[in-house]
Amino acid sequence: MKYASLVIIASILSAIMPCLVYAHGVQGSVENGGLVVTAQYDTGEAMSYAKVSISAPGAKLSFQSGRTDRNGRFCFFPDTVGEWNVAVDDEMGHRLEVDIPVDEAIKLETGSMAGKSKNSLAKYEKVLIGIGIIFGLSGLLFWRLGMRVRKKSV
């Protein structure tokens, strides 16, 4: 019986701790820059949702792949100097290949219009929460030890 309360507390903490350990916040930002490729047919109609493959200069693997939006646009951010190859394929026999020379790596303005999720915590808040948990658990431990000493003296 003397370990029953410790087992209950340990069970509660083990049920709560995975939620605390795996929780994380998210952040997002809107940045300027990048290259936009627009693919259209001869009629001016956009190549909507066409397959896109981007190859970096001298690379064996594809740098990025995806699909155009409904307006036939695809945006990417080159990170090295050289001639980039962009291939747009609508999978119905139409294919567009564009070679884009990039003279210098695009510098992005990071942090402009940055956003945070509602549950995101600042670093000092996380530190204070950690310290509070440590003091709380220490308080429970010393309270339990004090109860044992009190029972022995009675």
Backbone as JSON Lines, residues from 0, in Angstrom:
{"i":0,"aa":"M","n":[0.81,-1.2,0.0],"ca":[0.0,0.0,0.0],"c":[0.85,1.26,0.0]}
{"i":1,"aa":"K","n":[2.08,1.18,0.54],"ca":[2.85,2.4,0.63],"c":[3.36,2.86,-0.73]}
{"i":2,"aa":"Y","n":[3.42,1.96,-1.69],"ca":[3.85,2.36,-3.03],"c":[2.67,2.62,-3.96]}
{"i":3,"aa":"A","n":[1.46,2.47,-3.48],"ca":[0.28,2.65,-4.32],"c":[0.18,4.08,-4.85]}
{"i":4,"aa":"S","n":[0.43,5.05,-3.97],"ca":[0.34,6.45,-4.43],"c":[1.45,6.77,-5.43]}
{"i":5,"aa":"L","n":[2.65,6.21,-5.23],"ca":[3.74,6.44,-6.18],"c":[3.41,5.81,-7.54]}
{"i":6,"aa":"V","n":[2.78,4.64,-7.53],"ca":[2.4,3.99,-8.78],"c":[1.35,4.82,-9.51]}
{"i":7,"aa":"I","n":[0.41,5.37,-8.77],"ca":[-0.64,6.21,-9.37],"c":[-0.02,7.47,-9.98]}
{"i":8,"aa":"I","n":[0.86,8.12,-9.23],"ca":[1.52,9.34,-9.74],"c":[2.37,9.01,-10.97]}
{"i":9,"aa":"A","n":[3.11,7.91,-10.92],"ca":[3.94,7.52,-12.06],"c":[3.08,7.21,-13.28]}
{"i":10,"aa":"S","n":[1.93,6.58,-13.06],"ca":[1.02,6.28,-14.18],"c":[0.48,7.55,-14.81]}
{"i":11,"aa":"I","n":[0.1,8.49,-13.98],"ca":[-0.43,9.76,-14.5],"c":[0.65,10.5,-15.28]}
{"i":12,"aa":"L","n":[1.86,10.57,-14.71],"ca":[2.96,11.27,-15.39],"c":[3.33,10.58,-16.7]}
{"i":13,"aa":"S","n":[3.34,9.25,-16.72],"ca":[3.68,8.56,-17.97],"c":[2.6,8.75,-19.02]}
{"i":14,"aa":"A","n":[1.37,8.97,-18.6],"ca":[0.3,9.24,-19.57],"c":[0.39,10.66,-20.11]}
{"i":15,"aa":"I","n":[0.85,11.6,-19.28],"ca":[0.93,13.0,-19.69],"c":[2.22,13.29,-20.46]}
{"i":16,"aa":"M","n":[3.32,12.7,-20.1],"ca":[4.63,13.04,-20.67],"c":[4.74,12.86,-22.18]}
{"i":17,"aa":"P","n":[4.2,11.79,-22.8],"ca":[4.33,11.71,-24.26],"c":[3.73,12.91,-24.98]}
{"i":18,"aa":"C","n":[2.65,13.45,-24.44],"ca":[2.04,14.63,-25.04],"c":[2.99,15.82,-24.95]}
{"i":19,"aa":"L","n":[3.7,15.94,-23.84],"ca":[4.62,17.05,-23.67],"c":[5.88,16.87,-24.51]}
{"i":20,"aa":"V","n":[6.34,15.65,-24.66],"ca":[7.58,15.4,-25.38],"c":[7.39,15.6,-26.88]}
{"i":21,"aa":"Y","n":[6.29,15.13,-27.43],"ca":[6.09,15.17,-28.88],"c":[5.41,16.44,-29.36]}
{"i":22,"aa":"A","n":[5.0,17.32,-28.48],"ca":[4.34,18.55,-28.9],"c":[5.37,19.49,-29.51]}
{"i":23,"aa":"H","n":[4.96,20.2,-30.55],"ca":[5.84,21.18,-31.18],"c":[5.01,22.24,-31.86]}
{"i":24,"aa":"G","n":[5.61,23.37,-32.07],"ca":[4.92,24.47,-32.73],"c":[5.32,24.53,-34.19]}
{"i":25,"aa":"V","n":[4.61,25.34,-34.93],"ca":[4.93,25.55,-36.34],"c":[5.03,27.04,-36.6]}
{"i":26,"aa":"Q","n":[5.81,27.38,-37.59],"ca":[5.95,28.77,-38.0],"c":[5.94,28.82,-39.51]}
{"i":27,"aa":"G","n":[5.54,29.94,-40.05],"ca":[5.55,30.13,-41.49],"c":[5.97,31.54,-41.81]}
{"i":28,"aa":"S","n":[6.35,31.75,-43.06],"ca":[6.73,33.09,-43.47],"c":[6.42,33.27,-44.95]}
{"i":29,"aa":"V","n":[6.26,34.51,-45.35],"ca":[6.06,34.87,-46.74],"c":[7.33,35.57,-47.19]}
{"i":30,"aa":"E","n":[7.93,35.07,-48.26],"ca":[9.22,35.61,-48.69],"c":[9.12,36.14,-50.12]}
{"i":31,"aa":"N","n":[9.95,37.11,-50.42],"ca":[10.03,37.66,-51.77],"c":[11.1,36.92,-52.55]}
{"i":32,"aa":"G","n":[10.99,36.97,-53.86],"ca":[12.02,36.37,-54.71],"c":[11.54,35.09,-55.34]}
{"i":33,"aa":"G","n":[12.46,34.39,-55.96],"ca":[12.13,33.14,-56.62],"c":[11.88,33.37,-58.1]}
{"i":34,"aa":"L","n":[11.84,32.3,-58.84],"ca":[11.56,32.36,-60.26],"c":[10.23,31.69,-60.54]}
{"i":35,"aa":"V","n":[9.43,32.31,-61.37],"ca":[8.13,31.77,-61.74],"c":[8.16,31.42,-63.21]}
{"i":36,"aa":"V","n":[7.82,30.17,-63.51],"ca":[7.7,29.71,-64.89],"c":[6.22,29.58,-65.19]}
{"i":37,"aa":"T","n":[5.77,30.21,-66.28],"ca":[4.38,30.12,-66.7],"c":[4.31,29.33,-67.99]}
{"i":38,"aa":"A","n":[3.52,28.27,-68.02],"ca":[3.38,27.42,-69.2],"c":[2.0,27.61,-69.81]}
{"i":39,"aa":"Q","n":[1.99,27.87,-71.14],"ca":[0.72,28.09,-71.85],"c":[0.77,27.36,-73.19]}
{"i":40,"aa":"Y","n":[-0.41,27.04,-73.71],"ca":[-0.53,26.49,-75.06],"c":[-0.47,27.65,-76.06]}
{"i":41,"aa":"D","n":[-0.45,27.32,-77.36],"ca":[-0.42,28.34,-78.41],"c":[-1.64,29.26,-78.35]}
{"i":42,"aa":"T","n":[-2.74,28.73,-77.86],"ca":[-3.98,29.52,-77.8],"c":[-3.99,30.5,-76.64]}
{"i":43,"aa":"G","n":[-2.99,30.41,-75.76],"ca":[-2.95,31.28,-74.58],"c":[-3.55,30.63,-73.36]}
{"i":44,"aa":"E","n":[-4.11,29.43,-73.53],"ca":[-4.7,28.7,-72.41],"c":[-3.58,28.16,-71.52]}
{"i":45,"aa":"A","n":[-3.77,28.25,-70.22],"ca":[-2.75,27.8,-69.27],"c":[-2.64,26.28,-69.26]}
{"i":46,"aa":"M","n":[-1.42,25.79,-69.09],"ca":[-1.2,24.34,-68.92],"c":[-1.44,24.02,-67.45]}
{"i":47,"aa":"S","n":[-2.7,23.9,-67.09],"ca":[-3.1,23.7,-65.69],"c":[-2.7,22.32,-65.2]}
{"i":48,"aa":"Y","n":[-2.15,22.28,-64.01],"ca":[-1.79,21.05,-63.3],"c":[-0.89,20.13,-64.12]}
{"i":49,"aa":"A","n":[0.0,20.71,-64.9],"ca":[0.96,19.93,-65.68],"c":[2.14,19.53,-64.8]}
{"i":50,"aa":"K","n":[2.78,18.42,-65.14],"ca":[3.92,17.91,-64.39],"c":[5.15,18.78,-64.65]}
{"i":51,"aa":"V","n":[5.87,19.14,-63.59],"ca":[7.05,19.99,-63.71],"c":[8.25,19.27,-63.1]}
{"i":52,"aa":"S","n":[9.38,19.33,-63.79],"ca":[10.63,18.78,-63.27],"c":[11.72,19.83,-63.46]}
{"i":53,"aa":"I","n":[12.43,20.14,-62.39],"ca":[13.48,21.16,-62.43],"c":[14.81,20.5,-62.14]}
{"i":54,"aa":"S","n":[15.79,20.75,-63.02],"ca":[17.13,20.18,-62.85],"c":[18.13,21.3,-62.58]}
{"i":55,"aa":"A","n":[18.95,21.11,-61.56],"ca":[19.99,22.08,-61.23],"c":[21.18,21.87,-62.16]}
{"i":56,"aa":"P","n":[22.02,22.88,-62.31],"ca":[23.18,22.74,-63.18],"c":[24.14,21.65,-62.69]}
{"i":57,"aa":"G","n":[24.44,20.69,-63.56],"ca":[25.39,19.63,-63.24],"c":[24.89,18.58,-62.28]}
{"i":58,"aa":"A","n":[23.61,18.56,-61.97],"ca":[23.07,17.59,-61.01],"c":[22.49,16.39,-61.75]}
{"i":59,"aa":"K","n":[22.65,15.21,-61.16],"ca":[22.09,14.0,-61.76],"c":[20.62,13.81,-61.36]}
{"i":60,"aa":"L","n":[20.28,14.21,-60.16],"ca":[18.91,14.08,-59.67],"c":[18.13,15.36,-59.9]}
{"i":61,"aa":"S","n":[16.82,15.22,-59.92],"ca":[15.94,16.38,-60.07],"c":[16.01,17.24,-58.82]}
{"i":62,"aa":"F","n":[16.11,18.56,-59.01],"ca":[16.16,19.5,-57.88],"c":[14.79,19.6,-57.22]}
{"i":63,"aa":"Q","n":[13.75,19.67,-58.05],"ca":[12.39,19.82,-57.53],"c":[11.43,19.3,-58.58]}
{"i":64,"aa":"S","n":[10.32,18.76,-58.14],"ca":[9.28,18.33,-59.07],"c":[7.93,18.63,-58.45]}
{"i":65,"aa":"G","n":[6.95,18.75,-59.3],"ca":[5.61,19.04,-58.81],"c":[4.67,19.28,-59.97]}
{"i":66,"aa":"R","n":[3.65,20.1,-59.74],"ca":[2.67,20.41,-60.77],"c":[2.41,21.91,-60.78]}
{"i":67,"aa":"T","n":[2.04,22.41,-61.95],"ca":[1.69,23.82,-62.06],"c":[0.36,24.07,-61.37]}
{"i":68,"aa":"D","n":[0.07,25.32,-61.08],"ca":[-1.24,25.65,-60.51],"c":[-2.26,25.77,-61.64]}
{"i":69,"aa":"R","n":[-3.46,26.19,-61.32],"ca":[-4.51,26.25,-62.35],"c":[-4.22,27.3,-63.41]}
{"i":70,"aa":"N","n":[-3.33,28.24,-63.12],"ca":[-2.94,29.27,-64.09],"c":[-1.67,28.9,-64.85]}
{"i":71,"aa":"G","n":[-1.17,27.67,-64.68],"ca":[0.01,27.21,-65.39],"c":[1.32,27.73,-64.82]}
{"i":72,"aa":"R","n":[1.33,28.19,-63.58],"ca":[2.54,28.76,-62.98],"c":[3.18,27.78,-62.01]}
{"i":73,"aa":"F","n":[4.51,27.86,-61.94],"ca":[5.29,27.07,-60.99],"c":[6.44,27.94,-60.51]}
{"i":74,"aa":"C","n":[6.65,27.99,-59.2],"ca":[7.68,28.85,-58.62],"c":[8.75,28.0,-57.95]}
{"i":75,"aa":"F","n":[10.0,28.4,-58.11],"ca":[11.09,27.71,-57.42],"c":[12.18,28.72,-57.08]}
{"i":76,"aa":"F","n":[13.04,28.33,-56.14],"ca":[14.11,29.19,-55.65],"c":[15.46,28.54,-55.94]}
{"i":77,"aa":"P","n":[16.14,28.94,-57.01],"ca":[17.45,28.34,-57.3],"c":[18.48,28.74,-56.25]}
{"i":78,"aa":"D","n":[19.34,27.8,-55.9],"ca":[20.33,28.07,-54.85],"c":[21.77,28.03,-55.34]}
{"i":79,"aa":"T","n":[21.98,27.78,-56.64],"ca":[23.33,27.8,-57.19],"c":[23.34,28.54,-58.52]}
{"i":80,"aa":"V","n":[24.52,28.96,-58.91],"ca":[24.7,29.68,-60.17],"c":[24.82,28.66,-61.3]}
{"i":81,"aa":"G","n":[24.26,29.0,-62.46],"ca":[24.37,28.12,-63.62],"c":[23.09,28.12,-64.43]}
{"i":82,"aa":"E","n":[23.02,27.17,-65.36],"ca":[21.85,27.06,-66.24],"c":[20.9,25.99,-65.71]}
{"i":83,"aa":"W","n":[19.72,26.4,-65.33],"ca":[18.7,25.52,-64.78],"c":[17.78,25.07,-65.91]}
{"i":84,"aa":"N","n":[17.35,23.81,-65.86],"ca":[16.45,23.28,-66.87],"c":[15.1,23.01,-66.24]}
{"i":85,"aa":"V","n":[14.06,23.58,-66.85],"ca":[12.69,23.38,-66.37],"c":[11.92,22.68,-67.48]}
{"i":86,"aa":"A","n":[11.32,21.53,-67.16],"ca":[10.52,20.78,-68.13],"c":[9.09,20.69,-67.62]}
{"i":87,"aa":"V","n":[8.14,21.14,-68.46],"ca":[6.72,21.09,-68.12],"c":[6.05,20.15,-69.11]}
{"i":88,"aa":"D","n":[5.35,19.13,-68.6],"ca":[4.73,18.1,-69.43],"c":[3.28,17.93,-69.0]}
{"i":89,"aa":"D","n":[2.34,18.08,-69.97],"ca":[0.92,17.94,-69.61],"c":[0.44,16.5,-69.72]}
{"i":90,"aa":"E","n":[1.33,15.57,-70.05],"ca":[1.04,14.13,-70.14],"c":[0.02,13.8,-71.23]}
{"i":91,"aa":"M","n":[-0.15,14.71,-72.19],"ca":[-1.02,14.46,-73.34],"c":[-0.26,14.75,-74.64]}
{"i":92,"aa":"G","n":[1.07,14.76,-74.57],"ca":[1.87,14.98,-75.75],"c":[2.49,16.36,-75.87]}
{"i":93,"aa":"H","n":[2.13,17.3,-75.02],"ca":[2.7,18.64,-75.06],"c":[3.78,18.75,-74.0]}
{"i":94,"aa":"R","n":[4.94,19.28,-74.4],"ca":[6.06,19.41,-73.47],"c":[6.77,20.73,-73.74]}
{"i":95,"aa":"L","n":[7.09,21.43,-72.66],"ca":[7.81,22.69,-72.73],"c":[9.11,22.53,-71.96]}
{"i":96,"aa":"E","n":[10.23,22.88,-72.58],"ca":[11.53,22.87,-71.89],"c":[12.12,24.26,-71.98]}
{"i":97,"aa":"V","n":[12.54,24.77,-70.83],"ca":[13.1,26.12,-70.74],"c":[14.42,26.03,-70.0]}
{"i":98,"aa":"D","n":[15.46,26.64,-70.56],"ca":[16.75,26.77,-69.86],"c":[16.83,28.18,-69.29]}
{"i":99,"aa":"I","n":[17.04,28.25,-67.98],"ca":[17.06,29.55,-67.3],"c":[18.45,29.8,-66.75]}
{"i":100,"aa":"P","n":[19.15,30.83,-67.25],"ca":[20.47,31.15,-66.69],"c":[20.32,31.94,-65.39]}
{"i":101,"aa":"V","n":[21.02,31.48,-64.35],"ca":[21.01,32.16,-63.06],"c":[22.43,32.65,-62.81]}
{"i":102,"aa":"D","n":[22.6,33.98,-62.77],"ca":[23.94,34.56,-62.61],"c":[24.44,34.49,-61.18]}
{"i":103,"aa":"E","n":[23.58,34.77,-60.23],"ca":[23.99,34.68,-58.82],"c":[22.81,34.14,-58.03]}
{"i":104,"aa":"A","n":[23.12,33.46,-56.93],"ca":[22.07,32.86,-56.11],"c":[21.11,33.93,-55.62]}
{"i":105,"aa":"I","n":[19.85,33.6,-55.63],"ca":[18.84,34.57,-55.21],"c":[18.88,34.72,-53.7]}
{"i":106,"aa":"K","n":[18.98,35.95,-53.27],"ca":[18.97,36.26,-51.84],"c":[17.52,36.49,-51.43]}
{"i":107,"aa":"L","n":[17.09,35.77,-50.42],"ca":[15.71,35.88,-49.96],"c":[15.64,36.77,-48.73]}
{"i":108,"aa":"E","n":[14.59,37.52,-48.66],"ca":[14.33,38.3,-47.45],"c":[13.57,37.41,-46.49]}
{"i":109,"aa":"T","n":[14.27,36.84,-45.55],"ca":[13.62,35.94,-44.62],"c":[12.99,36.73,-43.49]}
{"i":110,"aa":"G","n":[11.9,36.19,-42.99],"ca":[11.25,36.8,-41.85],"c":[10.29,37.91,-42.2]}
{"i":111,"aa":"S","n":[10.14,38.28,-43.46],"ca":[9.18,39.32,-43.78],"c":[7.79,38.71,-43.69]}
{"i":112,"aa":"M","n":[6.94,39.34,-42.92],"ca":[5.58,38.88,-42.7],"c":[5.56,37.48,-42.07]}
{"i":113,"aa":"A","n":[6.4,37.25,-41.08],"ca":[6.45,35.94,-40.43],"c":[5.2,35.72,-39.61]}
{"i":114,"aa":"G","n":[4.77,34.48,-39.54],"ca":[3.58,34.13,-38.77],"c":[3.89,33.02,-37.79]}
{"i":115,"aa":"K","n":[3.06,32.88,-36.78],"ca":[3.22,31.82,-35.79],"c":[1.88,31.13,-35.62]}
{"i":116,"aa":"S","n":[1.95,29.89,-35.18],"ca":[0.72,29.18,-34.88],"c":[0.2,29.66,-33.52]}
{"i":117,"aa":"K","n":[-1.05,29.35,-33.25],"ca":[-1.65,29.8,-31.99],"c":[-1.01,29.13,-30.78]}
{"i":118,"aa":"N","n":[-0.53,27.9,-30.94],"ca":[0.02,27.16,-29.81],"c":[1.53,27.29,-29.68]}
{"i":119,"aa":"S","n":[2.13,28.16,-30.44],"ca":[3.58,28.31,-30.42],"c":[4.01,29.05,-29.15]}
{"i":120,"aa":"L","n":[5.07,28.54,-28.51],"ca":[5.58,29.16,-27.29],"c":[6.96,29.73,-27.54]}
{"i":121,"aa":"A","n":[7.26,30.82,-26.88],"ca":[8.59,31.4,-26.96],"c":[9.57,30.56,-26.14]}
{"i":122,"aa":"K","n":[10.86,30.75,-26.38],"ca":[11.87,29.95,-25.68],"c":[11.83,30.18,-24.18]}
{"i":123,"aa":"Y","n":[11.64,31.42,-23.75],"ca":[11.62,31.68,-22.31],"c":[10.4,31.03,-21.66]}
{"i":124,"aa":"E","n":[9.29,30.94,-22.4],"ca":[8.11,30.28,-21.84],"c":[8.38,28.79,-21.65]}
{"i":125,"aa":"K","n":[9.07,28.18,-22.61],"ca":[9.4,26.76,-22.49],"c":[10.34,26.52,-21.31]}
{"i":126,"aa":"V","n":[11.3,27.42,-21.1],"ca":[12.22,27.3,-19.97],"c":[11.46,27.41,-18.65]}
{"i":127,"aa":"L","n":[10.57,28.39,-18.56],"ca":[9.78,28.56,-17.33],"c":[8.89,27.35,-17.07]}
{"i":128,"aa":"I","n":[8.3,26.79,-18.11],"ca":[7.47,25.6,-17.94],"c":[8.32,24.43,-17.43]}
{"i":129,"aa":"G","n":[9.52,24.26,-18.0],"ca":[10.41,23.19,-17.56],"c":[10.81,23.34,-16.11]}
{"i":130,"aa":"I","n":[11.17,24.56,-15.72],"ca":[11.54,24.82,-14.32],"c":[10.35,24.56,-13.4]}
{"i":131,"aa":"G","n":[9.17,24.97,-13.82],"ca":[7.97,24.73,-13.02],"c":[7.69,23.25,-12.83]}
{"i":132,"aa":"I","n":[7.89,22.46,-13.88],"ca":[7.68,21.01,-13.77],"c":[8.7,20.4,-12.81]}
{"i":133,"aa":"I","n":[9.95,20.83,-12.91],"ca":[10.99,20.3,-12.01],"c":[10.67,20.63,-10.56]}
{"i":134,"aa":"F","n":[10.31,21.89,-10.28],"ca":[9.96,22.27,-8.91],"c":[8.71,21.55,-8.43]}
{"i":135,"aa":"G","n":[7.74,21.37,-9.3],"ca":[6.52,20.67,-8.91],"c":[6.78,19.22,-8.54]}
{"i":136,"aa":"L","n":[7.57,18.53,-9.36],"ca":[7.89,17.14,-9.05],"c":[8.75,17.04,-7.79]}
{"i":137,"aa":"S","n":[9.68,17.98,-7.61],"ca":[10.49,17.98,-6.39],"c":[9.61,18.21,-5.17]}
{"i":138,"aa":"G","n":[8.66,19.11,-5.28],"ca":[7.75,19.37,-4.17],"c":[6.94,18.14,-3.8]}
{"i":139,"aa":"L","n":[6.45,17.42,-4.81],"ca":[5.7,16.19,-4.54],"c":[6.59,15.15,-3.85]}
{"i":140,"aa":"L","n":[7.82,15.03,-4.3],"ca":[8.74,14.07,-3.71],"c":[9.04,14.41,-2.25]}
{"i":141,"aa":"F","n":[9.36,15.67,-1.97],"ca":[9.65,16.07,-0.59],"c":[8.41,16.0,0.3]}
{"i":142,"aa":"W","n":[7.25,16.27,-0.24],"ca":[6.01,16.13,0.53],"c":[5.81,14.67,0.93]}
{"i":143,"aa":"R","n":[6.05,13.78,-0.03],"ca":[5.89,12.35,0.24],"c":[6.91,11.89,1.3]}
{"i":144,"aa":"L","n":[8.15,12.35,1.19],"ca":[9.16,11.99,2.2],"c":[8.79,12.56,3.57]}
{"i":145,"aa":"G","n":[8.24,13.76,3.61],"ca":[7.81,14.36,4.87],"c":[6.69,13.57,5.52]}
{"i":146,"aa":"M","n":[5.77,13.05,4.7],"ca":[4.68,12.24,5.24],"c":[5.22,10.95,5.85]}
{"i":147,"aa":"R","n":[6.23,10.36,5.24],"ca":[6.83,9.14,5.78],"c":[7.49,9.41,7.13]}
{"i":148,"aa":"V","n":[8.23,10.51,7.22],"ca":[8.9,10.87,8.47],"c":[7.86,11.13,9.56]}
{"i":149,"aa":"R","n":[6.78,11.8,9.22],"ca":[5.73,12.11,10.19],"c":[5.07,10.83,10.7]}
{"i":150,"aa":"K","n":[4.83,9.85,9.8],"ca":[4.21,8.59,10.21],"c":[5.14,7.79,11.13]}
{"i":151,"aa":"K","n":[6.44,7.83,10.86],"ca":[7.4,7.1,11.7],"c":[7.5,7.71,13.1]}
{"i":152,"aa":"S","n":[7.39,9.03,13.2],"ca":[7.53,9.69,14.5],"c":[6.26,9.56,15.34]}
{"i":153,"aa":"V","n":[5.15,9.25,14.74],"ca":[3.89,9.14,15.5],"c":[3.72,7.8,16.1]}
